[in-house]
Amino acid sequence: MSLAMVTALWAAPLFFAWHWRPQQAPGLGAWSLLIAFGALGAWALWFGLYAHYGEPAGIVFWKPTILYWTLAAIMTVVPLLGGGYPVKIILGAYFSLTNREWRWINLGLATVYAVLGGINLLVAAHASYQDWTGFKYSCMMSLLLIVLFRLNFVWLPILADVAIHLYRRAGAAWRYLSTLF
């Protein structure tokens, strides 16, 4: 199967998913993620089509790091520019959280991406190509899945419980203070 056919097989479901999503105006976070994924995908296709056969070039080791650090930069910079939280675009259809909770989840995912990019460089510098490939496919994907499952089943319920507890405490404190005055 050619590289163009594989790209078309991946692009078609993304096209349909984009058109079937809840219709809302995409903000700065959505556009920055789309542009980053499009540019990095075009870059990967260009290297896939025009790279020399044989021993992989050194840029192959950098591709996951560039992807992870680009995502970390987007997750960090877009909220500072007032574009919302990019993680809300990814998980927002599933969870209804406050902006404070989205900020912490966004910063957490940015940290995970930054650490994964650094670990990738560390392993690429000290391991053979075969060892790095095994690491890339097994350890990094497993780590990302563990973090996402941990986010889904451990951290979000804890955040919800803490928010409910603080909300109840704030109401009780307000009632107490209102009786004093």
Residue pairs with C-beta under 8 A, 6 or more apart in sequence:
3 45
3 48
3 49
7 41
7 45
21 93
22 93
26 34
27 83
27 84
28 78
28 81
28 82
28 83
28 84
29 74
29 78
29 79
29 83
29 84
29 85
29 86
29 88
29 89
30 86
30 89
32 74
32 78
32 83
32 86
33 74
33 86
33 89
36 70
36 71
36 74
40 66
40 67
40 70
44 63
47 59
47 63
51 57
56 129
61 120
61 121
61 124
61 132
62 121
62 124
64 116
64 117
64 120
64 136
64 140
65 117
65 118
65 120
65 121
65 124
66 117
67 117
68 113
68 114
68 116
68 117
68 120
69 113
69 114
69 117
71 110
71 113
72 110
72 111
72 113
72 114
72 117
74 86
75 85
75 86
75 87
75 106
75 107
75 109
75 110
75 113
76 107
76 110
78 84
78 85
78 86
79 85
79 86
79 103
79 106
85 99
85 102
85 103
85 105
85 106
86 106
87 102
87 105
87 106
87 109
88 102
88 106
91 105
92 102
95 156
97 105
97 156
97 159
98 163
101 159
101 163
104 159
105 151
105 155
108 151
108 155
109 151
112 144
112 147
116 140
116 143
116 144
119 140
120 136
120 140
123 131
123 132
123 135
124 132
127 135
